[in-house]
Amino acid sequence: MRIRRVVTGHSEGRSVFVSDEEVEPVTTALNPGVEFHRLWGADETPTFPDQGALPAPVTYFPPLGGYRFGFFTLPPGEMKLPEDLDLSAAVQELEQVLPGMLSHLEPADPGMHTTDTIDFEVVVSGRVILELDDGAEKVIGPGETVVQNGTRHRWRNPGPDPVVIAVFMVGARRSPGA
């Protein structure tokens, strides 16, 4: 999917267009067919006026007070790793291009993950299954939304076409023992 990012900022007290560019997706060997478009994010609250420069978020998921905006695309069917995959190299690649993601994934239960974020998600195209830790499922379609409150979950694409989801994540605080 082609994703265009137009960014505004401030110059001499006026609003200006800072950039207009296509953002290439991030792909990894550990997530065959999945695309992540990292569009914007920071680890702290922004201050205006600003120049509209792209902040440099460190990790894929935001820390407390941080935020992220992007898209992710899920291919149809079950994700299967290539038989000739160099697992060590694939893990290194994932940590390099999507820092911190691996620490949230559950190798014993593929796709299942939990983050200390509140996620606002909109399905742009396709139909996706959202599964929670107790096996409860909902099918979410185009134009439908999910507010994910730090819950353990996974996404699955049962359809014949890729699913595109827009996501805005905000770092949140998890109560001790929760």
C-alpha positions in Angstrom: 0.0 0.0 0.0 1.2 3.5 -0.8 1.2 5.8 2.1 1.7 9.5 1.6 2.7 11.7 4.6 2.1 15.5 4.5 3.6 17.3 7.4 3.0 20.9 8.5 5.0 23.1 10.9 5.7 26.7 11.7 8.0 29.3 10.2 8.2 33.0 11.1 4.8 32.8 12.9 3.0 31.1 9.9 1.8 27.6 9.1 3.9 26.0 6.4 4.1 22.6 4.6 7.4 21.0 5.8 7.3 17.8 3.8 5.2 15.7 1.4 6.6 12.2 0.8 5.7 8.6 0.4 6.7 6.4 3.4 8.1 3.0 2.6 6.8 0.1 4.7 9.0 -1.8 7.2 9.0 -5.5 6.6 10.8 -8.3 8.5 11.6 -12.0 8.0 9.8 -12.9 11.3 6.6 -11.4 10.0 6.3 -12.6 6.4 3.9 -10.4 4.4 3.3 -7.9 7.3 4.0 -4.3 6.5 4.5 -1.5 9.1 4.3 2.1 8.0 5.8 4.1 10.8 4.4 7.6 10.1 5.0 9.7 13.2 5.7 9.5 16.9 7.6 10.8 19.8 8.5 9.8 23.3 7.3 13.0 24.9 4.6 15.6 24.5 5.3 18.0 21.6 5.7 21.8 22.0 4.4 24.3 19.5 5.4 26.2 17.5 7.8 23.7 15.9 9.6 23.3 12.7 7.6 20.1 11.8 10.7 17.9 12.0 10.2 14.2 12.3 10.8 13.2 15.9 13.0 10.2 16.5 11.0 7.7 18.5 13.3 5.0 19.9 11.0 1.9 20.2 8.1 0.7 18.2 5.7 0.9 21.1 5.6 4.3 22.9 6.7 4.8 26.5 4.5 6.5 29.1 3.6 9.9 27.7 4.8 8.9 24.2 2.7 8.3 21.1 2.9 6.6 17.7 0.9 6.8 14.5 1.1 4.4 11.6 -0.5 1.7 9.5 0.0 -2.1 9.5 -1.0 -4.5 6.8 -1.7 -8.2 7.5 -1.6 -10.7 4.7 -4.3 -13.3 4.3 -4.0 -16.7 6.0 -1.8 -18.1 8.7 1.7 -16.6 8.9 4.3 -19.3 8.3 8.1 -18.7 8.6 10.2 -19.9 5.7 11.9 -23.2 6.3 15.3 -21.8 5.5 14.9 -18.8 7.8 18.1 -17.8 9.7 16.3 -17.3 13.0 19.2 -15.4 14.7 19.5 -13.0 11.8 15.7 -12.5 11.6 15.5 -11.7 15.4 18.4 -9.2 14.9 16.6 -7.6 11.9 13.3 -7.3 13.9 15.1 -5.6 16.8 16.9 -3.2 14.4 13.9 -2.1 12.3 11.1 -2.3 15.0 13.0 -1.8 18.3 11.4 -3.3 21.3 8.6 -5.2 19.5 10.1 -8.6 20.1 9.9 -8.1 23.9 6.1 -7.9 23.6 5.6 -11.0 21.4 4.9 -14.4 22.8 6.9 -17.1 20.9 4.8 -19.9 22.5 1.6 -18.3 21.3 2.3 -16.7 17.9 0.8 -13.2 17.4 -0.3 -12.8 20.9 1.1 -9.7 22.6 0.4 -7.1 25.4 1.6 -3.5 25.5 1.4 -0.7 28.0 -0.5 1.4 25.5 -4.0 2.5 24.6 -4.4 1.9 20.9 -7.0 3.6 18.6 -7.4 1.5 15.5 -9.4 1.8 12.3 -9.7 -0.9 9.7 -9.1 0.8 6.4 -9.6 -2.2 4.1 -10.3 -5.9 4.5 -11.8 -7.8 7.5 -9.7 -8.9 10.5 -10.3 -11.0 13.5 -9.3 -9.6 16.9 -8.8 -12.3 19.4 -8.4 -11.7 23.2 -6.5 -13.9 25.6 -9.6 -15.9 26.6 -10.3 -16.9 23.0 -13.2 -14.3 22.5 -13.2 -12.9 19.0 -14.7 -10.1 17.0 -14.6 -9.5 13.3 -13.7 -5.9 12.4 -14.3 -4.5 9.0 -13.7 -1.3 6.9 -14.5 1.9 8.8 -14.9 0.0 12.1 -12.7 0.9 15.1 -11.1 -0.7 18.1 -10.0 0.9 21.3 -7.4 -1.4 22.7 -6.8 -0.8 26.5 -3.5 -2.6 27.1 -5.2 -6.0 26.7 -3.5 -9.3 25.5 -4.5 -9.9 22.0 -3.7 -11.0 18.4 -4.8 -10.1 14.9 -5.7 -12.7 12.2 -6.7 -12.2 8.6 -9.2 -14.9 7.5 -9.9 -13.3 4.1 -8.5 -13.5 0.7 -7.0 -9.9 0.7 -4.6 -8.0 2.8 -6.1 -6.0 5.8 -4.9 -2.5 6.3 -5.3 -1.0 9.8 -4.5 2.6 10.9 -3.3 2.8 14.5 -2.5 5.6 17.0 -0.9 4.4 20.2 -0.3 6.3 23.4 1.9 5.1 26.2 0.0 4.3 29.4 0.7 3.2 32.9 -0.2 -0.4 34.0 -1.1 -0.9 37.6 1.3 -3.2 39.5 0.2 -6.8 39.3 -2.2 -6.1 36.4 
